[in-house]
């Protein structure tokens, strides 16, 4: 297969689930239904029924005026390794999946890599942990309104009920999410910028193989993908494996047009976040100063609450820059505008990845990009509009007096990557949980790093300033992991194979 320097064909797009290529920006609501396979043959019949209802990446139809006719809802699905095994997929196929997918997110060595310790340890999770019911399939539903979302969920639950127990919804685990009207995540910062484009979709951007299996990646290699022996696909549903490194084997491509998806339920302690900013304000400024609190919080994030990147607007928020993502860090190599340890800079260092040069940094960063597909959960603790005028007495009072109301809130984090290990796990372990990232010392990601561990030294946030840098007090852990799973989202042809194969063949 040739490099994806041009856009994918309509045929290929129709084989890719829409969740992979679209964030469904026009569908703000989401529901996540977690299913268990209890009878393989019955589950295959169910799968056969719903495949035609899945949303693909095929282009949306156009109106006579040329406008896109966007769907009012979207439906996609993905499997865990346990789910594919429960469906009857034999071990000789299972072993061709990525090792981290086979092992699952909750395994002890994966927790060590991801920093899932203490209150974030899998044995404390609400879903996906060793003490929770096994997750086999995740149905991902997006809707334009509550009515439309509920309608799709009702139809799917009816089909599940019709399996007479072959497939069962784990109703206690069902999750819902939404995108706020303000596009602000629970801490109050505008979210959703900085998404990489897929070269095969837009004609430019990150190589297709970084996100979709069956295409060349950043290294002009085909990422490892699951395969099946030709005699297992006795109805010739799957295409022959054309990867030149395995062309001699009689194998069929189970991975083509699919991808791996990471799910994490991340609970954000919004009150603790702003209480920390308030304490730092008193420690540094001698008083509760809302302007300083927002200034400091923005250094943690790397953008202002309105979305403007610090590297483009270091002194104040600028809504004209809210959507800007076409910036580099070379002019701010030492982090005086945007600290080296800021969340958005760590997760995407762009052209400054010390000690490498600009070109090499850009190349290395591209190999670790992810597509985010998350939604918020829980009610907002405060109106993020107060961050627009943080220096006022009213805003300072609101921020300084924020208290936990007992409600859970945070982000349903989903990301799409062709390699869990070299994309999601690399970024989390090597960039976010690394206290020495970029030449820093005792600095982990201030938002998603595994801070405040009882078995490790404390971590801080270092902010370069002239004449002297600032160093915060020890960081609490503001974001806790409450559940998660590693998923495989197959292409449509692969789904048809999974619905039809005979395990004994």
Secondary structure, DSSP 8 states (H G I E B T S, - for coil): -----S---HHHHTTSBHHHH---TT--EEEEEEEEES-HHHHHHHHHHHGGGS-BSS---B-TTS-B---SEEEEEEE-HHHHHHTT--HHHHTTS-HHHHH-TTSHHHHHHHT--GGGSGGG-SBSSTTS----EEEEEEESSHHHHHHHHHHHHHHHHTTTTSEEE-GGG-EEEE--TT-B-TTS-B-------BHHHHSSSB-GGGTSTTSB-TTSSB----EEEGGG-TT--S-B---GGGTTS-EEESSTT-EEEEEEEEEE-HHHHHHHHHHHHHHHHSS--HHHHHHHHHHHHSB-TTS-BTTT-SSS--GGGTT-----SGGGTT-SSS-TT-HHHHH--TT--TTS-HHHHHHHHHTT--EE--EEES--SS-GGGGGGTTSHHHHHHHHT----S---EEEEEEEES-TIIIIIHIIIIIIS-TBGGG-SSB--TTTS--S-TTS-----EE--SSS-EE-S-----EEEEEEEEEEE--HHHHHHHHH--TT-
